[in-house]
Amino acid sequence: GMMGRNGGGMMSGTVLGTGTLTADQRSTVAAMAEEEKLAHDVYVALAESSGDARFTRIARSEVRHTEAIRSLLTRYGLADPTAGKAEGQFTDPEMASRYTTLVAQGSVSTDAALEVGRTIERMDLADLATAGTGVTAADVDQVYAELTLGSQHHLRAFGG
């Protein structure tokens, strides 16, 4: 895999050669943008309700994740489903209802908030593993590897 090579290569704005994506892979990149936004938006809400600094810190990290996915959308000429969407707003109605549910669950207590954080990161890790299957485009592979590493760190920070 692409893990560990020069630490944060992608984050430094390196533009790799554009590979070829199938139609499924293209729609998956777009879906991942919404999933990273979901994580960010939920964490912002839970930072407020719980007052736990972990959510503030990890929300900032999710901004970078969302930007990484957006750069792929731009590079591959794909529509960005997160463009112009306020916090808690999503193109995919399923994401919108997931947001509402997760925020409600996490607002009960700090323990509940951390449980929601673990739930989101486990979901991210599962979806990234699925998303990366069969991807030959090096730039997409690198972003997914980077996001996987991030989610593993977040999961540990949330006590997972």
Solvent accessible surface area in square Angstrom, and as a share of the most:
residue,aa,sasa,rsa
1,G,120,1.15
2,M,46,0.21
3,M,93,0.42
4,G,59,0.57
5,R,139,0.51
6,N,117,0.60
7,G,50,0.49
8,G,33,0.32
9,G,8,0.08
10,M,24,0.11
11,M,79,0.35
12,S,93,0.60
13,G,57,0.55
14,T,74,0.43
15,V,109,0.63
16,L,51,0.25
17,G,60,0.57
18,T,75,0.43
19,G,31,0.30
20,T,113,0.66
21,L,15,0.07
22,T,79,0.46
23,A,84,0.65
24,D,112,0.58
25,Q,27,0.12
26,R,87,0.32
27,S,69,0.45
28,T,40,0.23
29,V,1,0.00
30,A,22,0.17
31,A,52,0.40
32,M,4,0.02
33,A,0,0.00
34,E,7,0.03
35,E,7,0.03
36,E,0,0.00
37,K,13,0.06
38,L,0,0.00
39,A,0,0.00
40,H,31,0.14
41,D,3,0.02
42,V,0,0.00
43,Y,0,0.00
44,V,43,0.25
45,A,24,0.19
46,L,0,0.00
47,A,19,0.15
48,E,151,0.68
49,S,62,0.40
50,S,30,0.19
51,G,65,0.63
52,D,21,0.11
53,A,73,0.57
54,R,76,0.28
55,F,0,0.00
56,T,65,0.38
57,R,122,0.45
58,I,5,0.03
59,A,6,0.05
60,R,141,0.51
61,S,15,0.09
62,E,0,0.00
63,V,59,0.34
64,R,122,0.45
65,H,6,0.03
66,T,8,0.04
67,E,90,0.40
68,A,9,0.07
69,I,0,0.00
70,R,85,0.31
71,S,47,0.30
72,L,0,0.00
73,L,2,0.01
74,T,110,0.64
75,R,71,0.26
76,Y,20,0.07
77,G,65,0.62
78,L,33,0.17
79,A,91,0.70
80,D,41,0.21
81,P,25,0.16
82,T,1,0.01
83,A,64,0.50
84,G,89,0.85
85,K,76,0.32
86,A,59,0.46
87,E,102,0.46
88,G,19,0.18
89,Q,97,0.43
90,F,18,0.08
91,T,80,0.46
92,D,53,0.28
93,P,106,0.67
94,E,99,0.44
95,M,15,0.07
96,A,34,0.26
97,S,67,0.43
98,R,66,0.24
99,Y,41,0.16
100,T,92,0.53
101,T,71,0.41
102,L,12,0.06
103,V,30,0.17
104,A,65,0.50
105,Q,95,0.42
106,G,1,0.01
107,S,54,0.35
108,V,121,0.70
109,S,52,0.34
110,T,55,0.32
111,D,112,0.58
112,A,26,0.20
113,A,0,0.00
114,L,20,0.10
115,E,79,0.35
116,V,5,0.03
117,G,0,0.00
118,R,48,0.18
119,T,60,0.35
120,I,0,0.00
121,E,0,0.00
122,R,116,0.42
123,M,39,0.18
124,D,0,0.00
125,L,36,0.18
126,A,60,0.46
127,D,50,0.26
128,L,3,0.02
129,A,71,0.55
130,T,103,0.60
131,A,9,0.07
132,G,24,0.23
133,T,103,0.60
134,G,60,0.58
135,V,19,0.11
136,T,119,0.69
137,A,1,0.00
138,A,49,0.38
139,D,2,0.01
140,V,0,0.00
141,D,41,0.21
142,Q,17,0.07
143,V,6,0.03
144,Y,9,0.04
145,A,14,0.11
146,E,27,0.12
147,L,0,0.00
148,T,24,0.14
149,L,59,0.30
150,G,10,0.09
151,S,1,0.00
152,Q,66,0.29
153,H,100,0.45
154,H,13,0.06
155,L,27,0.14
156,R,146,0.53
157,A,28,0.22
158,F,1,0.00
159,G,59,0.57
160,G,48,0.46
